[in-house]
Amino acid sequence: MKIVYFYEEESEKALFQESLVGDEIVFLKGTVQDNQNYQDETAEAIVVFVNSQVTAEDMKRFPNLKFIATRSTGFDHIDLSEAKNRNITISNVPTYGENTVAEFSFALLLALARKIYPAYNRVVEKGSFSQEGLKGFDLSGKTIGIVGAGNIGKHSIAIANGFGMEVIAFDAYRNEEFAQNANFKYVEFDQLLSSADIISLHVPLNPHTRHLINKENISKIKKGAILINTSRGEVVETEAIVEALEKGILSGAGLDVLEEEGLMDDEISLIFQEHPNPESLKTVLANQYLIDHPQVIITPHIAFDTQEAINRIFNTSIENLKAFGKGNPINLVKN
């Protein structure tokens, strides 16, 4: 099988070559978009990460394409409808970083709760050990609202219990037995917004979750709450976060993901496009507001990024490719 692999680091090449002996692999550095001029009429499979958009136009560049392996749990970067029309099978990595992402969510939360970033900056930039303005708050006794009680959400619930927090959760599919055993209770979404001191998002991006938190429902959020988002940027309407911070509805936010985060590295070209998308431009400007806000911590989509999680991603991706090559695909994405 001929495979086109879009890679991030050189170390990936040796691992996949050693593991897929007998397959022909073409390695391309960067994303699908970074290699727009590359076409391959014989490639049967491509391997991508979430930073590669796989659109209908991209699929045309690979007319013999039969399989897409994404090195991620999420698959919103792939045009599922076009893949279905072309009879292309898609596999993902359903679980690899449930504890990894949950741990990072609490890293963001603790950094906000204990003002770690401004404290660090004060020491490094000013050489000052003054404690003025650095009083934080305990997690113990606070109510955390987990939005999405799937694999990552379940680990977040366990961590929250370890801190002595009151845990409530919203999920489209309730498991009351698990809730009883894991010491939390399910509530409706609006109740979670109004009751939680901390809101932590752990849902996939789909038509039902896009702008789940928006300008219409931010007024329902408990005043002074903190928002943590390690899921997808589009789950929250960016303008809603800005408005909530301006009005004091949110006292802070920890964001590992942003809407239009892919444009943040190239905002200049967006501004000078002949016909720039007004909504994209507005979102990029709102993102810059969040980056500059003293009560917001933003990280570059790294919640998944530990050595252990990456190893699990690679191993599962290799198994996905082997299984497809044998005619028994696994970890299928329904499209």
Salt bridges, closest charged atoms under 4 A:
GLU10 OE1 - LYS13 NZ 3.35
GLU12 OE1 - ARG71 NH2 3.82
ASP40 OD2 - LYS2 NZ 2.79
GLU57 OE2 - LYS60 NZ 2.90
ASP58 OD1 - ARG61 NH1 2.83
ASP76 OD1 - ARG232 NE 3.19
GLU82 OE2 - ARG86 NE 2.75
GLU188 OE2 - ARG174 NH2 3.05
ASP190 OD2 - LYS220 NZ 2.96
ASP197 OD1 - LYS222 NZ 2.74
GLU237 OE2 - LYS215 NZ 3.97
GLU239 OE1 - LYS215 NZ 3.49
GLU243 OE2 - LYS247 NZ 2.76
GLU259 OE2 - HIS211 NE2 2.77
GLU261 OE2 - HIS301 ND1 2.82
GLU274 OE2 - HIS275 NE2 3.76
GLU279 OE2 - LYS282 NZ 3.87
